[in-house]
Every structure is written in structure tokens, then in C-alpha cells.
Amino acid sequence: MSKRIAATSKRSSYLHEADACVVLEITDDTLLAGFSGEHAPRCRIPLPSLSTADLGLCEDMLERALRQALNRFLYIELKNKRVMLVEQHFLCIKLKQVIARVLFTYQQARELQFMSGSVCSCLALGLQQALVVSLDAREVTVVPVFDSRPLNKYVRTTILAGDALAQRARYLLQTYSDCSDPTAADIADFLARAAVCLAASPITADLPDIIAHNDLERLYKQHAPPTSLAWTQPSSQHRCTIPQWIRFACVEVLFEGRSRYADFDETALPQLIQQAYRACPIDVRAQLTTLVLTGSASQIRGLPQRLAKETQYNVADSVYGNEVAWAGASLAASIQVEGPALLMTAFNADRRVPDWSR
């Protein structure tokens, strides 16, 4: 009897996976894929930077990564099936057309539904109003969400994001430690293991701009204990000795440029959040009391506490990490939340995709 029940449960699980909506999230450097109703994606496939690549190359990379996800992890074909795509805010229309062409031409998907990543992040945490802060590689985006709708008019962005953090970490490791020629994977490993955000800025003076590399040691070393950290460089397996002040000096790039006269592209993260908040109508501001952190750089230890202290907002606790947008889309697909949808027949007729600005 138990064998029959086990066989039935396996068969029903397979049928559920075969009939379920496939949920995809395509960021600048990662593809996440899984089924609706699940709490986490089944695979995370790295991608070269899509924002700087040629569109033809983007199509090849996406087609290859999607085939790998379907064949090695999902064990399913997309033919005549529904796909939900987590759409990053201000996603390029040309890139959306490339994604739709890959799904409809190569995989023969029946329907493609677009969902805002900011709205999905709120949905996963049970929120209808929040300031969603996406700390991605290329930029940081602050999106006010009110009544489960993104307020595109009041979005604020800055280039002080994951790439700026990685560039500073690379410089500090090469200059002040015995780490030689760190790769991108080495930098990511160091930031994941050692980077920490202090509870408050060690520098009290108001800075008009980001700090020059030559001044980093003078400004930050005096505030750190005179000890070192042992870290194994993944690419060479070399045991490196890292000064403690490097751990937080690289993260402080997100908080520098605090002066009100600083260039907008170099606005610090707390000030960027305040700018997005003040841009909203007064009746909306009263509801925006919570911050939701997403993106690849959102998992730095101490970052939520630092932002809560400097902005006076509550930072929502999340068990999903930087997969919170995907988890929200999975929930939306399972309860059949409506959103902008595109049928294969309609796309083949005019090659148009939904535009967030209309």
C-alpha cells in the first residue's frame, strides 16, 4: 500500500511540475528559473553582463542559459506553456523583445506574463506599500510601491552599486594585502565572506564626493582594530592576510558623497532613499514606512541595520535573501495574479512587448 501511495505522489508531483507555470527572473548577470508555488528557484545560472553586450550576443547567451535551465534542472519543455517573467525596473524594451523572441521562437511558449520585480518583492513579504531598494551590479534603484503598483514617476537611481563596491574591494586587496590578481569570482567570494557594514559612518565630516583611493587608508584605518583577517583566495588557494579596515572601507562606498551639493549620480544610498520618499505625494508618504532590500549586494552583513538607523525606516525581514522577487512571482503565478501578458501569436504578428512607460 505504501509503495502505491509513493508512486502516486511521485506521479502527481511530476504532473504538477509539467502543468505549472514556469517562473523566470533575468537580471543583468543571472538567470533564475523554477516552478510556480515553490519557495525558491531550482537553478541560478550566471550570465555575462547583458547591459553591455550586443543584442545578438544577448540572444545567444539567453537561449543557451535557458536551454541549460530547462534540460538540466527543470526537466521540462516550454512548448504550449505559460511563462512568468520577473521584470527588472526600467528594463530595456529591446532586451524585452530579445527575451520574448527567445521564449517564443526557440521554446514555443504559449504565453509570457510580465511582473514588476518591485511588486513581486512586496508580494513575497505580504506588503502593499514599501520603498523597494534594488542593489544590483550596475545601479541601485529605489522604487516606491503603493497599493501594489510601482510609482515610476518617483523612482531614483545611482551608480554607486555592486560594481563600485567590487572595484573598490579589488583596489584595496591589490594595494594593502598580499592578494595578487583577484578575479571577479575572488572579489565576489571576499565580499560574501568578509564584507561588513558598520553601524555608523566612522567619518563625521560631510563629504562632497566619493573618497579618492589614495585617501582610503588615512581615513578608515584609524577606526579599525590593528588586526588582520585570513582569507583563502579561491582562484589560487593562496592564504591572504587582509587588514580589518578593508572589510568595511569597501562597503562605505555606498554611503559616501553625503553632501547635498554632490552630483546626483554619486548620491549616497540613504540620501537616495530620502529623495525617492520626498518626491512622492504627501498622502502616499504616510504609507511608505518600510524598506525592502533586494539585489545581489543586499546581503552584506549589517547593511539593513545601518539603513534603518540612517533613514529611520523599518527594514522588512526576508527569508528569501536576494531571491525575494522570484519568490513573489512564484506566489503570484500560483494564485493567478493578473498582469501584462503577451501571446505567441500576438508577438509573431507585430513583435511588440508591453512598455512600462505607457
C-alpha positions in Angstrom: 0.0 0.0 0.0 2.8 2.4 0.9 4.6 1.7 -2.4 1.4 2.5 -4.3 1.0 5.8 -2.4 4.6 6.7 -3.0 4.2 6.0 -6.7 1.0 8.1 -6.9 2.7 11.0 -5.1 5.7 11.0 -7.4 3.4 10.8 -10.5 1.2 13.7 -9.2 4.3 15.7 -8.4 5.6 15.2 -11.9 2.2 16.2 -13.4 2.1 19.3 -11.2 5.6 20.3 -12.4 4.6 19.6 -16.0 1.4 21.8 -15.8 2.8 24.5 -13.6 3.7 28.0 -14.8 7.5 28.4 -15.3 8.8 31.4 -13.4 11.9 33.2 -14.7 13.9 36.1 -13.4 16.6 37.5 -15.7 18.9 40.1 -14.1 22.0 41.7 -15.6 24.2 38.7 -14.7 21.9 35.9 -13.5 19.1 33.6 -14.7 16.8 32.2 -12.0 14.3 29.5 -13.0 11.7 27.4 -11.3 8.0 26.5 -11.0 5.1 28.5 -9.6 4.1 27.7 -6.0 7.7 26.9 -4.9 9.6 29.0 -2.3 12.9 29.1 -4.2 14.2 28.8 -7.8 15.6 25.4 -8.8 18.6 26.9 -10.5 20.7 30.0 -10.7 22.8 30.3 -13.9 25.4 33.1 -14.2 25.2 35.3 -17.3 27.7 37.7 -18.8 26.6 41.3 -18.4 23.6 41.8 -20.6 23.5 45.6 -20.3 26.9 45.9 -22.1 26.6 43.1 -24.6 25.4 43.3 -28.2 21.7 42.3 -28.6 22.6 39.4 -30.9 25.0 38.1 -28.4 22.4 38.6 -25.6 20.0 36.4 -27.6 22.6 33.6 -27.9 23.5 33.8 -24.2 19.9 33.7 -23.1 19.0 30.9 -25.4 21.9 28.8 -24.2 21.3 29.6 -20.5 17.5 28.9 -20.8 18.2 25.6 -22.5 20.5 24.6 -19.7 18.0 25.5 -17.1 15.2 23.5 -18.8 17.2 20.4 -19.6 19.4 20.1 -16.5 17.2 21.5 -13.7 13.5 21.8 -14.6 13.3 18.7 -17.0 10.5 20.3 -19.0 9.7 21.9 -22.3 8.1 25.3 -22.6 6.0 24.4 -25.7 2.4 25.5 -25.2 3.1 26.5 -21.6 2.8 29.8 -19.6 5.9 31.7 -18.5 6.0 34.4 -15.9 9.0 36.8 -16.2 10.1 39.0 -13.3 10.8 42.3 -15.0 13.6 44.5 -13.6 12.6 48.1 -13.3 13.3 50.2 -16.5 14.2 47.0 -18.4 15.2 48.0 -21.9 12.5 47.4 -24.5 15.0 46.0 -27.0 16.1 43.5 -24.3 12.5 42.5 -23.6 12.0 41.8 -27.3 15.1 39.6 -27.2 13.7 37.7 -24.2 10.3 37.3 -25.8 11.9 36.1 -29.1 13.9 33.5 -27.3 10.9 32.2 -25.4 8.5 32.2 -28.4 10.8 31.3 -31.2 13.2 28.7 -29.7 11.0 27.3 -26.9 7.5 27.8 -28.3 6.0 29.1 -25.1 2.2 29.8 -25.3 2.1 33.0 -23.1 4.5 35.3 -21.5 3.4 37.4 -18.5 5.4 40.3 -17.2 5.5 41.1 -13.4 7.3 44.0 -11.8 10.2 42.8 -9.7 9.5 45.5 -7.1 5.8 44.5 -6.8 6.8 40.8 -6.5 9.3 41.6 -3.7 6.5 43.3 -1.7 4.1 40.4 -2.5 6.5 37.8 -1.1 6.7 39.7 2.2 3.0 40.4 2.4 3.3 44.2 1.8 1.3 46.5 -0.4 3.3 49.7 0.3 7.0 49.9 0.6 10.2 51.5 -0.7 11.9 48.7 -2.6 15.7 49.2 -2.8 17.3 47.0 -5.5 21.1 46.9 -5.0 22.2 45.4 -8.3 25.6 45.3 -10.1 25.1 48.3 -12.4 23.0 50.6 -10.3 20.9 51.0 -7.2 17.2 51.6 -7.8 14.7 52.9 -5.2 11.1 52.2 -6.3 8.1 53.4 -4.3 5.3 50.8 -4.3 1.8 51.9 -3.4 -1.2 49.7 -3.4 0.9 47.0 -5.1 1.8 49.3 -8.0 5.2 50.8 -8.8 5.2 54.6 -8.9 7.5 55.0 -11.9 7.5 58.8 -11.8 9.2 58.9 -8.4 11.9 56.2 -9.0 15.5 57.3 -8.1 18.8 55.6 -9.2 22.5 55.9 -8.6 25.6 54.3 -10.0 27.1 53.6 -6.5 26.1 50.0 -6.7 27.7 46.5 -6.7 30.2 47.3 -9.4 31.5 50.3 -7.5 31.8 48.1 -4.4 33.7 45.4 -6.3 36.1 47.9 -7.9 37.0 49.4 -4.5 37.4 45.9 -3.0 39.7 44.9 -5.9 41.9 48.1 -5.4 42.1 47.6 -1.6 43.0 43.9 -1.9 45.7 44.5 -4.5 47.2 47.5 -2.7 47.0 46.7 1.0 47.1 42.9 1.1 49.2 40.1 -0.3 46.4 39.1 -2.7 47.5 39.0 -6.3 45.4 39.5 -9.4 42.0 38.7 -7.9 39.4 37.5 -10.3 35.7 38.6 -10.3 34.9 35.3 -8.6 37.5 36.1 -5.9 36.0 39.5 -5.3 32.5 38.1 -5.0 33.8 35.5 -2.5 35.6 38.1 -0.4 32.5 40.4 -0.3 30.3 37.4 0.6 32.6 36.2 3.4 34.3 39.2 4.8 32.5 42.4 3.9 30.6 44.1 6.8 28.7 47.3 7.1 29.4 49.4 10.2 26.5 50.6 12.4 27.5 54.2 11.7 30.0 56.0 9.4 33.4 56.3 11.0 33.8 59.7 9.3 31.9 62.6 10.8 32.7 65.2 8.1 30.2 65.8 5.3 31.8 64.6 2.1 31.2 66.4 -1.2 32.1 63.4 -3.3 33.3 59.7 -3.1 36.7 59.4 -1.4 39.7 59.1 -3.7 41.6 55.8 -3.5 44.7 57.5 -2.1 42.8 58.7 1.0 41.1 55.5 2.0 43.8 54.2 4.3 44.2 57.6 6.0 40.5 57.9 6.7 39.5 54.4 7.6 42.5 52.6 9.1 42.4 54.6 12.3 38.9 53.4 13.0 39.7 49.7 12.7 41.4 47.3 15.2 45.1 46.6 14.3 44.4 43.0 13.4 44.3 41.0 10.2 41.9 38.6 8.6 43.0 35.3 7.0 41.2 34.7 3.7 41.9 32.0 1.1 41.8 33.3 -2.5 39.6 30.8 -4.4 41.4 31.1 -7.8 44.9 30.4 -6.4 44.2 28.8 -3.0 46.7 31.3 -1.6 46.2 32.2 2.1 45.9 36.0 2.1 46.3 38.4 5.1 43.7 41.2 4.9 43.7 44.3 7.2 40.5 44.6 9.1 39.7 48.1 7.9 39.4 46.8 4.3 36.3 44.9 5.3 34.2 48.0 5.9 36.1 50.5 3.8 34.9 48.8 0.6 31.2 48.9 1.8 31.4 52.6 2.7 31.4 53.5 -1.0 27.6 53.1 -0.8 27.4 55.8 1.9 29.9 58.4 0.7 29.0 61.6 -1.2 26.6 62.7 1.6 26.8 66.4 0.7 23.6 67.9 -0.7 25.8 69.5 -3.3 27.2 66.2 -4.6 26.4 65.1 -8.1 23.2 63.1 -8.4 24.9 60.1 -9.9 27.0 59.8 -6.8 24.3 60.3 -4.2 24.7 58.1 -1.2 22.3 55.3 -0.6 20.4 56.8 2.5 20.0 60.2 0.7 18.8 58.4 -2.4 16.1 56.7 -0.4 15.1 60.1 1.1 14.9 61.6 -2.4 12.5 59.0 -3.6 10.4 59.4 -0.5 10.2 63.2 -0.7 9.3 63.0 -4.4 6.1 61.1 -3.6 2.8 62.9 -2.9 2.1 63.7 0.8 -0.7 61.2 1.1 1.5 58.4 -0.3 4.4 59.2 2.0 2.4 58.3 5.2 2.1 54.7 3.9 5.8 54.3 2.9 7.3 53.3 6.2 9.1 50.1 5.2 12.2 49.3 3.2 12.6 46.1 1.2 16.1 45.3 0.2 16.7 43.2 -2.9 19.6 42.6 -5.4 23.0 40.9 -5.4 24.5 43.4 -2.9 21.7 43.4 -0.4 23.1 40.5 1.7 26.0 42.4 3.2 26.1 41.9 7.0 25.0 45.0 8.9 23.5 46.8 5.9 19.8 46.6 6.9 20.7 47.9 10.4 22.7 50.8 9.0 20.0 51.8 6.6 17.3 51.6 9.4 19.4 53.8 11.6 20.2 56.5 9.0 16.8 56.6 7.3 14.5 55.9 10.3 12.6 53.3 8.3 11.7 49.7 9.2 13.6 47.2 7.1 11.5 44.2 6.3 12.9 40.9 7.4 13.2 38.4 4.5 13.9 34.7 4.5 14.4 34.7 0.7 17.6 36.7 0.5 18.2 38.2 -2.9 15.6 35.8 -4.4 12.7 37.6 -2.9 11.4 38.9 -6.2 11.4 35.4 -7.7 9.5 34.1 -4.6 6.9 36.8 -5.0 6.5 35.9 -8.7 6.1 32.3 -7.8 3.3 33.2 -5.4 1.7 35.5 -8.0 1.7 32.7 -10.6 0.3 30.1 -8.2 -2.7 32.4 -7.3 -3.0 33.6 -10.9 -2.4 37.3 -10.3 -3.2 39.2 -13.5 -0.5 41.3 -15.2 0.6 42.4 -18.7 0.6 39.2 -20.8 1.8 38.5 -24.3 0.6 35.6 -26.5 2.9 34.0 -29.0 0.5 34.7 -31.9 0.4 38.4 -31.0 4.2 38.7 -30.7 4.8 36.9 -34.0 2.3 39.4 -35.7 3.8 42.7 -34.6 6.9 42.0 -32.4 5.7 44.3 -29.7 6.1 43.9 -25.9 4.4 45.6 -23.0 6.0 49.0 -22.2 6.3 50.1 -18.6 6.2 53.8 -19.6 2.7 53.6 -21.1 
